[in-house]
Amino acid sequence: MCPQIIVIDDEPDFLESIRRGLITSGFKDVQLEKDPLQAIEIIEQGKDFDLALIDVTMPNMDGVSILERIKLQTPETECIMVTAVNEARMAVDCLKKGAYDYLVKPITRDDLLASINRALERKRLLSILELDKSQGCLPLVNAQAFHSVITGSSKMHKLLREAELHAASNVPILITGESGTGKELLAQAIHRASSRADRLFAPVNMASIPTGLFDAEFFGHTKGAFTGAGGERSGYLQYADGGTLFLDEIGNFPLDLQGKLLRVLQEGEYLKIGESRPRKTNLRFITATNMDLQELIGKGLFRKDLYYRLKGAWLHLPPLRERNGDIPLLVKAFLKEYGQSPEGPKSDPEALAALLGYDYPGNIRELQSIIQSSLNLSQGGVISLRHLPAQVIQETRARSQYPATRTSPKIPLAEVEREHILETYRVTGKNKALASRKLGIGLNTLRRKLEGYGVH
């Protein structure tokens, strides 16, 4: 999701230089307007911009009036004022009327980009605060980017909306959660929702790299840099340049190399083994772990400064046992994925009840394996209780036999179905047609169910 920027200035040369500078810096959606009245017409017709760069002095309408109109129409648009006159009174007036910054020409590219990035970061943080205060589920702007994350949970939907807001920036993101909760899947979705979507997404499992090879694998090396370096090698930093580098199991990153990674995050540069001149890199970092990094910091195994750099934004994926209502959706998706028919095979009510009663220590990955295994045993037919793994059946029977030992009360299947239908109905904005498609049931069936629940 690339930020949408409008530049309003009556000088064509300035407009063109700004456009080139922004596009080479990764801002692809840049609209130029030399006529302030035309710019206002575009905005008042409903076109939303994340940021407006406005010249103060123009014919037909001055920049301050444009600022006021934009803030009246779309107050969430961040505005940066540009002028050739360094006048304190004008700057104060613009800031009072809602401008984020006031820049005086000539403007260096670095100063302009710094101001734009700060303004967009402020907009992102304000959006997250609004999300925290909202009672309902705000729709995803780029829902297609998150299509692989299957959920009907309002809690998960809120997390995805926050992830989408973070995707619009270059802030490093730390994703935490138990093994199998879908951390890499979420990282891929964030990449697809970002301005780097057309560049490489490079996943690296830090736990799979032998300790002695971290330096060479991560930073690369020149020919002859050390014994056995027969040729030049591109490390992950060079390989993924311009895209997103996803570092899974970041807690396994060696302590003696963490300072080098910190330098990459702070300065955007690194040293290839065998070279003395730093190389520049332009990367989006997303990291993930199922470890407690603060515990590792306490043991002296992880740098505190690196931890806070990586945690520019933090997303925590809940375990599957805390999003029980998503199990029917996931079961249906996996059955469709691994079955032979377009609709996918079915599971009988008894098998689904058992799947709903299991705790899934391996989370979504374990559920996926269970469905694959059960389909093999059923030979692609209806999955019944006898096709499920022994531990699922045993746990379900133990809970039904000793309900007092359960951490939560036993929920009837009809109640689970009711909650799942109502939650999906809410998440889809009470759109019956959309909800019926997500649930995989007919529209008339959904209407009957809702009427039975007293919802009209």
C-alpha positions in Angstrom: 0.0 0.0 0.0 1.9 3.0 -1.3 1.2 6.4 0.3 -0.7 8.7 -2.0 0.9 12.1 -2.3 -0.3 15.3 -4.1 2.1 18.2 -4.8 0.5 21.5 -5.5 2.8 24.2 -6.9 2.5 26.7 -9.9 6.2 26.1 -10.9 6.4 23.2 -13.4 10.2 22.8 -12.9 9.7 22.5 -9.2 6.9 20.0 -9.6 9.0 17.8 -12.0 12.0 17.8 -9.7 9.8 16.8 -6.7 8.2 14.0 -8.7 11.6 12.6 -9.8 12.9 12.8 -6.2 9.9 11.1 -4.7 9.6 8.3 -7.3 13.4 7.4 -7.0 12.8 7.3 -3.2 10.1 4.7 -3.5 7.0 6.9 -3.6 5.2 5.7 -6.7 1.7 7.3 -6.3 2.5 11.0 -6.8 0.0 13.4 -8.4 1.2 16.9 -9.6 -1.2 19.9 -9.8 -0.1 23.4 -10.9 -3.6 24.8 -10.6 -4.7 25.1 -7.0 -8.4 25.3 -8.0 -8.1 22.0 -9.9 -6.4 20.4 -6.9 -9.2 21.5 -4.6 -11.8 20.1 -7.0 -10.0 16.7 -7.1 -10.0 16.6 -3.2 -13.6 17.7 -2.8 -14.7 15.0 -5.3 -13.6 12.4 -2.7 -10.0 11.6 -3.7 -8.1 10.8 -0.5 -4.4 11.6 -0.1 -2.1 10.6 2.7 0.0 13.7 2.2 -0.2 17.1 0.5 2.9 19.2 -0.4 1.6 22.7 -0.8 3.2 25.9 -2.1 2.3 28.9 0.0 2.2 31.5 -2.7 0.2 30.8 -5.9 -2.2 32.6 -8.2 -6.0 32.0 -7.9 -5.7 30.6 -4.4 -2.9 30.8 -1.8 -1.5 27.8 0.0 -3.0 28.6 3.4 -6.5 28.6 1.9 -5.8 25.2 0.3 -4.6 23.9 3.6 -7.8 25.0 5.3 -9.9 23.4 2.6 -8.0 20.1 2.8 -8.2 19.9 6.6 -12.0 20.6 6.4 -12.5 17.9 3.7 -10.0 15.2 4.8 -8.5 16.2 8.2 -6.4 13.0 8.3 -4.3 14.2 5.3 -0.9 15.4 6.5 0.1 18.7 4.9 3.6 20.2 4.4 3.9 23.8 3.4 6.6 25.0 1.0 7.6 28.6 0.5 10.4 30.8 -0.9 10.0 33.3 2.0 11.2 32.4 5.5 8.6 34.2 7.5 8.0 33.2 11.1 4.5 34.6 11.3 3.4 32.7 8.2 5.0 29.4 9.5 3.1 29.8 12.9 -0.2 30.5 11.1 0.2 27.3 8.9 1.0 25.1 11.9 -1.9 26.5 13.8 -4.2 25.6 10.9 -3.0 22.0 10.9 0.1 21.9 8.7 2.6 19.3 9.8 5.7 21.2 8.7 6.9 24.4 7.0 9.8 24.1 4.5 11.7 27.0 2.9 13.1 26.8 -0.7 15.6 25.7 -1.8 14.8 22.3 -0.2 17.4 19.5 -0.1 16.2 16.1 -1.0 17.2 14.7 2.4 15.3 17.4 4.3 12.2 16.9 2.1 12.2 13.1 2.5 12.8 13.4 6.3 9.8 15.7 6.7 7.6 13.4 4.5 8.6 10.3 6.3 8.0 11.9 9.7 4.5 13.1 8.6 3.6 9.7 7.3 4.8 8.1 10.5 2.6 10.5 12.5 -0.4 9.6 10.3 0.2 5.9 10.8 0.5 6.3 14.6 -2.7 8.4 14.8 -4.5 5.7 12.6 -3.4 3.0 15.1 -4.7 5.1 18.0 -8.0 5.5 16.3 -8.1 1.7 15.6 -7.5 1.1 19.3 -10.5 3.4 20.2 -12.9 2.0 17.6 -15.5 -0.5 18.7 -16.3 -2.1 15.3 -14.1 -3.7 12.7 -12.7 -1.2 10.2 -12.4 -2.7 6.7 -9.0 -3.5 5.2 -8.0 -1.1 2.4 -6.1 -3.9 0.6 -8.0 -7.0 1.6 -6.4 -9.0 -1.2 -3.0 -8.7 0.3 -4.2 -10.5 3.4 -6.4 -13.1 1.7 -4.1 -16.0 2.9 -4.8 -15.1 6.5 -8.0 -17.0 7.2 -10.0 -15.6 10.1 -13.5 -14.5 11.1 -12.3 -13.2 14.5 -12.8 -9.5 15.3 -9.5 -9.7 17.4 -7.6 -11.0 14.4 -9.3 -8.6 12.0 -8.1 -5.7 14.2 -4.6 -7.1 14.2 -4.7 -7.3 10.4 -5.8 -3.7 10.1 -2.9 -2.7 12.3 -0.6 -4.7 10.2 -1.9 -2.9 7.1 -1.2 0.4 8.7 2.4 -0.6 9.5 2.8 -1.9 6.0 2.5 1.6 4.6 5.7 2.6 6.4 9.3 1.3 6.4 9.3 0.8 10.2 10.8 -2.6 11.3 8.1 -5.0 12.5 8.5 -7.7 15.1 6.0 -10.6 15.0 5.7 -12.8 18.1 3.6 -15.9 18.7 3.9 -19.6 19.3 5.2 -21.9 16.7 2.7 -22.6 14.0 0.6 -19.5 14.4 1.4 -18.2 10.9 4.1 -15.6 11.5 5.6 -16.0 8.0 2.2 -15.9 6.4 1.5 -12.5 8.1 4.9 -11.2 7.1 4.2 -12.1 3.4 0.8 -10.3 3.7 2.5 -7.2 5.1 5.0 -7.3 2.2 2.1 -7.6 -0.4 0.4 -4.6 1.3 3.5 -2.4 1.2 5.1 -0.2 -1.5 7.7 -3.0 -2.0 5.1 -5.5 -3.2 6.7 -5.8 -6.6 10.2 -6.5 -5.1 11.6 -9.6 -3.4 10.3 -11.1 -0.2 13.2 -13.1 1.2 12.5 -15.4 4.2 15.4 -16.6 6.2 15.1 -19.2 9.0 17.9 -18.1 11.4 17.6 -21.5 13.3 18.7 -23.4 10.2 22.0 -21.5 9.6 25.1 -23.2 11.1 26.7 -20.9 13.7 30.0 -20.6 11.8 28.3 -19.5 8.6 26.1 -16.7 9.9 28.5 -13.9 8.9 29.1 -15.1 5.4 25.4 -16.0 4.7 24.1 -12.7 6.1 26.7 -10.2 4.9 28.3 -12.1 2.0 32.0 -12.3 1.2 34.6 -11.5 -1.6 36.7 -14.1 -3.3 39.6 -15.1 -1.0 38.2 -13.3 2.0 38.9 -16.4 4.1 40.1 -20.0 3.6 37.6 -21.7 1.4 36.1 -18.6 -0.1 36.7 -19.6 -3.7 34.4 -17.0 -5.2 32.4 -13.9 -4.3 29.1 -14.5 -2.5 26.1 -12.3 -2.1 24.7 -12.3 1.4 21.0 -11.9 2.3 21.4 -8.1 2.6 22.6 -7.8 -1.0 20.2 -10.5 -2.3 17.1 -8.9 -0.9 18.1 -5.2 -1.5 15.0 -3.1 -2.3 12.6 -5.7 -0.9 11.6 -7.2 2.4 13.9 -9.4 4.5 12.0 -11.7 6.8 14.2 -13.1 9.6 12.4 -15.9 11.3 13.6 -17.1 14.7 15.6 -13.9 15.3 16.4 -15.1 18.8 19.0 -17.4 17.2 21.0 -14.6 15.7 24.6 -14.8 17.2 25.3 -12.2 19.9 28.7 -11.3 18.3 27.0 -10.3 15.0 24.1 -8.4 16.5 26.0 -5.2 16.5 26.5 -5.5 12.7 22.7 -6.0 12.3 22.1 -2.9 14.5 24.3 -0.9 12.1 22.3 -2.0 9.1 19.1 -0.9 10.9 20.5 2.5 12.0 22.7 3.4 9.0 21.4 1.3 6.2 24.9 0.0 5.5 27.0 -3.1 6.1 30.5 -4.5 5.5 30.9 -7.5 3.2 33.6 -9.9 4.5 36.9 -9.0 2.7 35.9 -5.4 1.9 36.8 -2.2 3.8 34.2 0.2 2.2 30.6 -0.1 3.5 27.8 -1.0 1.1 24.4 0.6 1.2 21.2 -1.4 1.4 17.5 -0.5 1.2 15.6 -3.1 3.1 12.4 -3.5 5.0 13.0 -5.7 8.0 10.3 -8.0 9.4 11.5 -10.4 12.2 9.7 -13.1 14.1 10.2 -15.3 17.1 8.5 -17.7 19.5 11.1 -16.9 22.2 10.9 -14.4 24.9 13.5 -11.8 23.7 13.4 -9.9 27.0 14.3 -13.1 28.8 17.2 -13.5 26.4 18.2 -9.9 27.1 18.3 -10.7 30.8 20.6 -13.6 30.2 22.9 -11.5 28.1 22.1 -13.4 24.9 20.3 -10.5 23.0 21.2 -6.8 22.8 18.6 -4.5 24.2 19.3 -1.7 21.7 18.8 -4.2 18.8 15.5 -5.4 20.4 14.0 -1.9 20.4 15.2 -1.3 16.9 13.5 -4.4 15.6 10.4 -3.7 17.6 9.5 -0.5 15.7 6.1 -2.1 15.5 5.0 -5.2 17.4 2.3 -7.7 16.3 1.4 -10.7 18.5 -0.4 -13.6 16.9 -2.6 -15.4 19.3 -2.5 -19.2 19.5 -5.3 -21.2 17.8 -6.9 -22.2 21.1 -7.7 -18.5 21.7 -9.4 -18.2 18.3 -11.5 -21.3 18.5 -14.1 -19.8 16.1 -11.6 -19.9 13.3 -11.2 -23.7 13.4 -14.3 -24.4 11.1 -13.0 -21.8 8.6 -9.5 -23.3 8.6 -10.8 -26.9 8.4 -12.9 -25.9 5.4 -10.0 -24.1 3.7 -7.6 -27.1 4.2 -10.2 -29.6 3.0 -10.7 -27.5 -0.2 -7.0 -27.1 -0.7 -6.1 -30.8 -0.3 -9.3 -32.4 -1.7 -10.0 -33.4 -5.3 -13.3 -31.6 -5.9 -13.6 -27.8 -6.2 -15.8 -27.6 -3.1 -13.5 -29.9 -1.2 -14.4 -33.0 0.9 -16.4 -32.8 4.1 -16.0 -33.7 7.7 -18.9 -35.1 9.7 -20.3 -33.2 12.7 -18.7 -35.6 15.2 -15.3 -35.1 13.7 -15.7 -31.3 13.6 -16.8 -31.3 17.3 -13.6 -33.3 18.1 -11.5 -30.8 16.2 -13.1 -27.9 18.0 -12.4 -29.5 21.4 -8.6 -30.0 20.8 -6.0 -27.5 22.1 -3.5 -27.6 19.2 -0.1 -27.1 20.8 1.2 -26.9 17.3 -1.4 -24.3 16.3 -2.5 -23.9 12.7 0.4 -25.9 11.3 -0.8 -28.9 13.5 -4.4 -28.5 12.3 -3.2 -28.5 8.7 -1.2 -31.7 9.2 -4.2 -33.3 10.9 -6.5 -32.5 7.9 -3.9 -33.8 5.5 -3.4 -37.1 7.4 -7.2 -37.6 7.9 -7.9 -37.1 4.2 -5.3 -39.7 3.4 -7.0 -42.2 5.7 -10.5 -41.3 4.4 -9.2 -41.7 0.8 -10.6 -38.3 0.0 -14.1 -39.0 1.3 -15.9 -37.7 4.4 -13.6 -37.3 7.4 -15.1 -39.0 10.4 -13.9 -39.4 14.0 -12.0 -42.7 13.2 -9.8 -40.8 10.7 -8.5 -38.3 13.3 -5.2 -38.8 15.2 -5.4 -40.6 18.5 -4.4 -37.6 20.6 -7.4 -35.5 19.2 -9.9 -38.3 20.0 -8.3 -39.0 23.5 -8.3 -35.3 24.5 -11.9 -34.9 23.4 -13.1 -38.0 25.2 -11.1 -37.0 28.4 -12.8 -33.6 28.4 -16.3 -35.0 28.0 -15.6 -37.5 30.7 -14.0 -35.1 33.1 -15.6 -31.7 32.3 -14.5 -30.2 35.6 -10.8 -30.5 34.6 -11.3 -28.3 31.6 -10.0 -24.7 31.7 -13.2 -23.6 30.0 -16.7 -24.9 29.9 -17.7 -27.4 27.2 -19.4 -25.5 24.4 -22.2 -27.2 22.4 -21.5 -27.4 18.6 -24.7 -25.4 17.9 -23.4 -22.6 20.1 -20.0 -22.7 18.3 -21.8 -22.5 15.0 -24.0 -19.6 16.2 -21.0 -17.6 17.4 -19.1 -18.3 14.2 -21.9 -17.2 12.0 -22.6 -14.0 14.0 -18.9 -13.1 14.2 -18.5 -13.5 10.4 -21.7 -11.4 9.9 -20.2 -8.6 12.0 -16.7 -8.8 10.4 -18.2 -8.5 6.9 -20.1 -5.3 7.9 -23.4 -7.1 8.2 -23.3 -7.8 4.5 -25.4 -11.0 4.1 -24.2 -11.9 0.6 -20.5 -11.5 1.6 -21.0 -13.3 4.9 -22.7 -16.3 3.1 -19.8 -16.6 0.7 -17.2 -16.5 3.5 -19.2 -19.1 5.5 -19.7 -21.3 2.5 -23.5 -21.5 2.9 -26.4 -20.3 0.8 -27.8 -16.8 1.2 -31.3 -18.2 2.2 -29.7 -20.5 4.7 -27.8 -17.6 6.3 -31.1 -15.6 6.4 -32.9 -18.4 8.2 -30.0 -18.8 10.7 -30.0 -15.1 11.5 -33.7 -15.0 11.9 -33.4 -18.0 14.3 -30.9 -16.0 16.3 -33.2 -13.0 16.4 -31.0 -10.9 14.0 -32.9 -9.2 11.1 
